[in-house]
Amino acid sequence: MRLTSIPKADILEACEAMLRKQLYVIFTKAANGMEPVMANLKEHLDFQIDLEKRGIMFAAGPMWNDAEDAWEGEGMVVVRAASLAEAKALAASDPMHKAGARSFTVRPWLINEGAVTVKLSYSDGKFDVI
């Protein structure tokens, strides 16, 4: 017999010592070409910055095409939310999605491994994220 899925509780138990931080990933793509995307870009970015300032945004940005030489309207947004339903409502409230310029899907994502390194230079206040 071949397993096709594993219950969530089993995964949480297997990674009990890890971070186990539940986030939600919004995958977004152009729905009607790039013109509507560009027409709604300012409002979308203002919305994203507001999410960041409110502590909801974990990370976001555009996804290049496979040649890494152009943007075709795809993006990924990672948010903090209490549930999948809340994350979907948040995604639906994005001006880009409300205008129909982009469509989206939302997936739950459990962060277990990885690291963030921030180098802060006191003398000039500059920082690097590695």
N, C-alpha and C positions, 0 to 999 in steps of 0.2 A: 504494500500500500504506500502510495506517495502522498506526503503532506502537501497541501496547497495553502494552508494558513495555520497560524499559531495564535491561540487566545492572548489577548492583551495582558491579562494577569500573569501569564507565563513569561512574557517578555519583561514585564516590570520586575518580576521575581529574579529573573536571570541577570538583570543589570541593577540589582538592589543597591550596590555600592557606588553606582555612577550618578551623574547629575539628575537624570530623569526630569528634565524641564520640558513641559508640554507647551508647544507653540503651534501656530497655524501658518501654512504657506499658501499664499494666493498666487496662482499662476495666471497671468493675464496675456491676452494676445489681441492683435488688431482684428476687428470684426468686419470692417468695410473699407480696407485700404488705409493708407497712412495720412491722407488729408484730414479725416475726422480726428485722428489721434493728435496730430499737430495742432489742430484748432482747439483742442481741450487740454493741451499740455500744461499751460500755466495754472489753470484751476486744479488740475490733478496734482501738480507739484506743491501747490499751496496746501492742499488736503494732506499730502504726505508729510509735509513739514509740521502741520498741526498735530498729526498722529505722533510724530517724533517728540514734539514738545510736551505732549500729554503722557508720554511714557508707554504708549501703545505699540509704537513701531520698534521692531528689533533690528530690521535691516530691509533694504529695498534697492532696486536698481534695474536698469535695462539688461536684456540678454542679447548679446551680439549674435549674428548668424554664424553658421559653422565655419565660414572663411574668416571670421573675426574682422570683417571690414565694413560692416553695415548693420544698422538696426532696422528690423522689420516689424517693430511694434510689440515684441514680446517683453515681458518683465516678470519679476518675482518680488513679492512683498511678504515679509515674515512679520507676523503680529502676535502680541500677547492678547489672549482672549480667554474668557471663562469656559467657552464651549465652541464646538463647531458651528452651531447655529449663530452664536454671537459673531464669530469670524466671518461667516457668510453675509450677515447683515452689514458688517463693517465694509466688506468688499463691495456690496451693492450700493453703499452710500458714496463711493468714490465718484466724483464728477465724470471721470472718463467712462465708467461703467453706466452711470445714469444716463449719459448722452448716447449710449449705444456704440461708442467709438471702439471699445474693446469688450471682449467677453472674458469670463474668469471661471476658474475652478478653485476650490479650497480643499486642502488636505491637512489633516493633523500630522504634526511632526514632533517626535520626541528627541530632544538633544541629550546624548549620552557622553560623547567623546569630543575632544577638540580643545583648543586653547585660544585665548586672545591675549596678545601682548601689546601693551601701550608703553612707549618710551616718552617720558615727559622731561624736558630740559627746563629746570627752574630759572636759569639765567635769562632766557629769552621767551619763555612761555610756549615754545614750540613743542609739538608732539608728533610722533609717528605711530601708526597702528600697523603692527607686523602680523 
